[in-house]
Amino acid sequence: MLVDLSHTIGDGTVTYKGLPAVRICDYLSREASRANYEGGAEFQIGKIEMVSNTGTYVDVPFHRFADGKDLSQVALERFVDLPAIVIHDERELATAEITGKAVLFHTGWSKHWGTPQYYEDHPFVSEAAAVLLRDRGARLVGIDSHNIDDTRARNRRPVHTTLLAAEIPIVEHLCGLDVLPARAFTFTAVPPKFAGVGTFPVRAFATVP
């Protein structure tokens, strides 16, 4: 069974307050395309304008570090069919087996997606937990919240800094984690192969036996 863990991106979607909304429109409309074809054939070519931090997306080292790997440089193996676990409380990390796994933090905050509350006082991961995840070999870390770091202060974003320095991808703005088992599933979140970009939307999903 496949479980979709991504928010839908539509015209007008805003992921971060203060960043521009997504703009989706026709570059070539179906009506305009008819002049190019015979027999009633028609096609649509869309145009999308958005910041890379839109919807459910992955961060790779270049997002935080100028000399870090960008989306085109991170191996597919870092994003595909990762053994995964769901964590509800950081205290679970003390006994959880996380080496080589995607660790997904279920906070329940995704229920506020699309509302003003989504941006305020959101759950996040602590620096101590990020260090533990790094030291115990997590392969990817995700969260169903507005940010994996505390955004209430202009700090150094310790979770991004710790994980991306260790080349551990981060997936933010997940949803649907409530229907997953705690263990025994895999996680996939593949971005396009862009050079010079450190963040981009993904279609994140779980494969549950």
LINWO-V688554 format. One record per run of one state. SS is the DSSP state (2 for helix, 1 for strand, 0 for the rest). FROM is the first residue (numbers start at 1). LEN is the number of residues. If there is no record, write none. Layout:
((SS,FROM,LEN) (SS,FROM,LEN))
//
This chain:
((0,1,1) (1,2,3) (0,5,18) (1,23,6) (0,29,1) (2,30,7) (0,37,8) (1,45,5) (0,50,7) (1,57,3) (0,60,1) (2,61,3) (0,64,12) (2,76,3) (0,79,3) (1,82,6) (0,88,2) (2,90,5) (0,95,7) (1,102,4) (0,106,3) (2,109,4) (0,113,3) (2,116,4) (0,120,7) (2,127,9) (0,136,4) (1,140,4) (0,144,14) (2,158,8) (0,166,3) (1,169,4) (0,173,4) (2,177,3) (0,180,5) (1,185,4) (0,189,10) (1,199,3) (0,202,3) (1,205,4) (0,209,1))
//
